[in-house]
Amino acid sequence: MSENKKKPLSSDLYTEEYFLTACEGFDIFIEFEGEHLSRRLNDAFEVANVLPGMKLLDVGCGRGEIITHCMRLGVEAYGIDYAEAAISMTNKIIDDEITRLKAESPDAPSPKTGICRSDAKKLPFPDKYFDRALMFDVVEHLHPWELHEAMLEVRRVLKDDGRFIIHTAPNKWYDDHAYPWVRRFRALLGQREGYPKDPRAITPVNQHVHVNEQDMFSMGRTLKKAGFSSNVWLDSPPQDRQENAVMRLLHKIAFDLPPIRWFFEREVFAVAEKE
């Protein structure tokens, strides 16, 4: 297989253990049994501006909390994932949510929802069906050729006035360029522990499953190549450290001033529409 068309990652890498110990938001999922979204997922979902009555597709639905969140909003929501563990976990959380909704309103119609095991490069849905398509923390797991094919499929199933919302992390420029300096600086402060040479080793499984990390500009180019116009921006998790005035000043420079912030922000967001 050519360098440009590397073999897809095995679905066996994405076990229930992965979704409950390494996949973003696992701690919130466990604590609230899927009833609340993590900070990152909530931020990405709010950008989507999902309204009751819409039809939504969650590409790479993982544990399924986005699907059940949509069900509570009166949204016709469907999810796909190619990992068997994800399908099992999502089916369970959907069943639990239907039971809860029925207990609250016995005469209410059952929510329209569904989940299937599918490759993102071949979506089992008709053309122009969805108002919203989400791809949260999936991009980095797809080789470039796979991501392009998956985006073409999203474009096919999205209505002409629909929106495609993406969240991916980390920002590649942070890991490749800013992190080595952050690590050196923390080492000078006696804080080397917790800053391995490879930032992906902070969550070790990422060394095996992150194959296509993005920066703000590469994300825009990738979307344009698939026929989307897009707004792409960067953001970061809240920093809760109690630090002195010098550290606060350095933090402000790193996260508020372009082009420096393009290297220090951690997360990439995008909202895209068909061109």
N, C-alpha and C positions, 0 to 999 in steps of 0.2 A: 504494500500500500504506500502511495506517495506521501511525501512530507506534508503536502497540502491537504491530504484527505486521510488523516489518521483515524485509526479504529475507534469507534465510540467506547466510552467507559462502560464497564460491565454494570448492569443493574444490581448485581450481587453486592456491590460496594455500598449500596444504600439500604442498610438493614434497619430494623426497628431501633437497635442500639444507636445507630448513626442519628436517626431522627430525634432520639431522646437524650443524646449526650453531646452532639456536635452541631447539628443543624440549627441555624439561628432561631432564637425564640424558644428553645426547648424548655428553659427554666420557667418561663411564664406559662407555657403549655401545661407543664406538669403541675405547677402550683394551682392553676385555675381550671384544670381539666379541659382545656381548649375553649373556655368561655370568653377569654380575653386575648387580644392580639398583643404581641410584643411591641415595644416602642418602634422598632424598625419597620415591622409589618404594618403597624397602624399609620405611621408617617407615609409609607408608600400607598396604602389604601386610600388615605384621605386625598392624595393627589388625583386619584382616579375619578373623584366626584361621582360615585355610584349612587343612582337614584332608584327608588321603588319602581318596579315594572320593567326594568332593564334586563337584558340577557347578558350574562357574563361568563367568560371562560378563564379558568385559572390553569395556566400551562405549568406543569410541575407542581402539583398541589400539595405534595409532601404529606403532612399530618392531617390536613383538611380544615384547619381553623378558619381560613378565608371563606371556604364554602359555607360553613355554618354561620359565619358572620353575615354573609349575604342572605342566607335564608331568613334571618331575623329582620332584615331590612325589606323583605318582600321582593327579592331579586331572584330571577330564574338563573341559577348558578350551576355550572358544570366544571368538573375538574378532570384533568388527565395527568397521569404519571406513568413512567415505565418501570418503576420499582414496585415489586410485589408487596413489600412492606408498607409502602405509601398507600396503596389501594386498600389494604386491610385496615390500616389505621383510619383512613378517611371514611370508609364504609361504616366503621364503628361509631365515629363521632357524628356522622349524618344520622344514623339510626337513633342515637341518644338524643339528638336535637329534635328529630321528628316526634319522639316520645314525649319530650318536654313540651313542645308546641301543642301537641294534641291534648296533653293534660291541662294546659292553660286555656285552650279554646277547642273543645271537642268537636264543634260543628264547623270549624274553619277548614277550607280545602287544604289538602296536602300540598306542601311547597313543591314547586317544580325544580328538581335537582337531579344530578346524576354524576357518576364517577366511572371512568373506565381506564384500563391499562392500555396505554398507547404511546407510540413514539411521537415526540413533538414535531418530527419532520413529516408526519402523515396524520393530520388531525381528522378524526371520524365525524366531521360535521359539514353541513351544507354551506355553500357560498353565502357570504353577506348575511350571516345569522346573528352575530353578536354586536352589542353596543360597546362592550368593553372586553379587552383581552389583557390579562395580567401575566407578567413573567417576573416573579420575585425570586431573587437569589437562584437563578437557573443559568443565566448567561455564562457565568464563569465555569460551568460544568460541561459546556458544549464546545467542541472544537470549532474553529471559524467556519468551516464548510457546513457543519451541522447547524450552527446558529443561523447562517444565511438561509438554509432550507427551511428551518423552523419559522423564521420571520416571514418568508414567502407564504407559508401556510397560514400564519396569523393574518397576513394581509388578505388572503383569500376568504377566510371565514368572518372577517370584520366588515360591518356595514360601511358604506361609503362615508358616513359621518361619524363612524366609531373612533374610539381612541385605544391606543396600545400603550400600556404603562409598564415601565421596567424599573426594577431596582437591582443593582449588582454591587458586590463588594468583594475585595477591597478595590479602591482606586489604585490602578497599577502604578501610577507615578509615585504614590506614597511608598508602596513596598519597594520599588526599584531605586528610588532616588532620595526620598526624605527619610525613610526608616533607618538606613545605615547611619545617618547623622544623629537621629534621635537616639539610637542605640549607643553611639559614642558619648553623647551628652549625658545620658542616664548612667553610663559607666563611670564618668567623672564624678557623678553625684553619689557613687556607691550603690547604684540601683541596677546593676547589670542583670541580676536575677529577674527573670520574666521577660527578657529581651533577647531571645536566641538570634543567632546570625541570620537564619532564614525566618522571616516573620510568619510564614505559613506554618512553621513548627509550633507556634503558639496554640494552634488547634491542629495537632499532627495529621489528622486525616486529610486536611486541605492540601498537604503536599502531594497527595495521590489523586484528588478529585478536582482541583482547580487547574483547568487546562486553557482558560481563555479569559484572563482578567483584563479589564478595560480601564481606559482613562476617559476623560470627558470628550475628547476629540475623536478617539477611535470609536466610541459608542455612536456618535453622530454620523460618522462615515459608514458604519455598519448598517445603521437604519436607512440611510439614504440609498445605499446599494440595493436594499430590499424594497425600495419604492416608498419610503416614508419621509415626510418632513417631520422634524422633531425639535423639541426644546430639551436640552440636556444640561444638567447642573450637578454640583457637588454639595455634599453636606457631611456632617460628622455626628457621632453620638455625643450626648451631653458629657462635658468634662466636670466631674464632681470633686476633683482634687482641691484640697486647701493648700494654696501655694502663695509664696511671697510676691511682692510687687514686681520684681524682675521677671519672675516666671509668668506672671499675668501679662506683662508687656510682651514677652516673647510669644506667648500663646496668641495674643491679639494680632501680632504681626503675621504669624504663621497661618492663622485661620480667617483673617479679615482682608488681607491685602493681596489682590491679584498682581502679578502671576504667582506669587509665593504660595497662596492658598491652593492653587491647582495641584501642588505637590503634597500638601499636608492634609487636605480633606480626605476622609476615608471612604465615603460612599458615593455611588454614581446613580442618579435618577434620570429618567427620561419620560416624556409624554410625546407620543408620536401619532400622526394621522396620515392617511393615504395621500400621496401627492396627486 
